[in-house]
Structures are given as structure tokens and as C-alpha cells.
Amino acid sequence: MSTVALPIESFGVSHRGCVRDHNEDNYLIDPQTGLWVVADGMGGHEAGEVASASIVDHLATIGIASSAPDLRARFEDRLSRANSEIRNISRSRGITIGSTFAALLAMDGRFAGLWAGDSRIYLVRNGMIFQVSKDHTEVQELLDRGMISAEEALTWPRRHVITHAVGVSDELEIDFQQGELIPGDVFVLSTDGLTAHVSDAEIEATVRSATPQAACQSLLEMVLARGGTDNVTIVLVKIGGGRDGALHQDRSGAESLAR
């Protein structure tokens, strides 16, 4: 049984940025199981990266699912295990650590986007970009309640305060969106190090006609040229072909720079 109904091309990059002295991000590219993940650890040196690595390490054990519901169940089971492990590490060290994440599951012509925190999932389809995920932040809650404007949100003092993350509570809270895959779809998974410096329109323009590898590297170069104030991790997943609609053979790649 094919785990993903359409051919897939994917690539990822991760960089510590221009300011931080280490990288707390981690990511996973596993097209055989239909899973792509970015994770942004929180908790300081030798702590945040432990949390994000726990998520990636547990999710890497999912294996080949028998169906889309089975894949989702396996994902949630492994994420719950990571949450418990991170909680145990926090208690043993006497500190609070955690990690945001954004994940894409793809199987049998359908996708599910799952996330906690402000790592994001975008879908570029038919020349338009859509934010699949919705940030779990204080500023997003204020926006939803109409208490501040979009313009105010850009400079809100607590705009980076996260309301959900893996490992910060015994009860794991995640959100998801799902839908059908269409040939030519491009998914962008990223930590907030990308969106701090690159607009949605710039992301769309970059990924529209480039390969996932070229687009990842172009976006990373853009972030670094603009100061790279945080770690940045980008994973691109292209479904079923390029601009001409032709289908490519499955390919995947991964690159980690100055980690």
C-alpha cells in the first residue's frame, strides 16, 4: 500500500541564524511514512534543543501506517511520548523546557497539518499562499478577540509569548487542519525564525517556481541577509510535480548549516 498517493519532492534546511550561538531547532523529513516536521525548542542552551530533538526522535519511530487514521494515531502516540519525556527532563533539571512544532502528514491523497505554538504550516496552491496553521500566541488571541489590530500585533510587546507547546504541560494541546492534496501543492513548514524576516508574499514568490532545495536555500539566504535574529528551520514539500504539471520521481533531501 502506498503511503502517499502522489509523488513528492521535499527538502529541509536549519541554521542557528546570525545572533544565537547555538541551534535549538530540529526537523524530520520522512516521505516513506508521509511525515514532515519542524520543531523549535525553548529553554535555553542544552535544553531547548533537547525538547525539539525528543519530538523528532519519537516521531521518527512511526513506521509505515496501514491507513490515514492509523498514521494520525501513530503520530499522536509518539508526540504524547515526547511530551512525557520532556516533562520528565524538566522535573529532573528543575526547569521548564518545551518545543513548538509544525507537522505535515500525507497519505492516500489527503493531508493533515498539526501544530502547537508559533511554528507554521503554509500551503501554496494555484499561485496563492494560505496559512494552514494558526499561531498559539498571546497576540493571536488578542487579534481573535478584536482587542488589537493587525498593525498593533506587529510590535506588540508580548507578541512572542507562546500559549501552547509540547512539554510545558502534562496535557498536550495541539490543533490540526486537513484536506485533499492537489498536484502542484507546495507546503512550507517553518519555525518563527523565517516569518520574523520574510513575508507571506515573499514566501509564495520564492517557492512558486523553484525546486524545494532551491527555494529552501533562497529563503534561508533572505533570512540571514536580514539579520537572522533567531534559529531558522524550513522544510518544503512539493506534491506531484512542477510548474508544467509534470510528475517527478520521489526525491527528498536534508541540509543543516552551521548547526
Summary of the structure (lengths in Angstrom):
residues: 259
radius of gyration: 17.3
end to end distance: 36.7
largest distance: 54.8
contacts: 915
relative contact order: 0.23
helix: 29%
strand: 29%
